[in-house]
């Protein structure tokens, strides 16, 4: 999955702003924070789609909330189990896919 500015859709931005109770004046900053969180979490958890996976979206929102509040150094410790769960689930999915491909050969 190629992650670009377009990965943070208007719907994602609106949903995050509603959750954080923020106005329209911070859109560019919030998009930057959301994109940075999306990229960082895909590196750690695997290639999840923020538009279809609610658990992953929740994690992106939480990391973005920590970043917005200048508390990012606490995020990993507070969400380690969720980060690990997503990473393990993605690794198991990839192993299962590899097994399916090898079975077809």
C-alpha positions, 0 to 999 in steps of 0.5 A: 500500500502506497501511503500518501497525503491522499490516504487521509481522506476528508471523512477520516479528518472529519471523524478525528476532528469530531472525536477531538472536538476541534474546529476547521482552522487546524486541518493542515496540521491534523492531516500531517499528524494523522498521516505521520501516525498512519505511516508509523503504525503501518511500519510497526503493525503491518499494512492495514487499511484505515478506511476498513479496519476500525481497530487500526483506525482507532490506534491511528486516532489515539497516536494522533491524539498523543501527538497533538497533545505533545505526549507521543513518548507515552503512546507506545507504552500505553498501547503496546498490547494493541500494537502487538496484537495487530502486528501478530495478526498481520504476520499470521495472515501473511504466513497463512497466505504464503501457505496457500500459495505454496499449496497451489504450487 
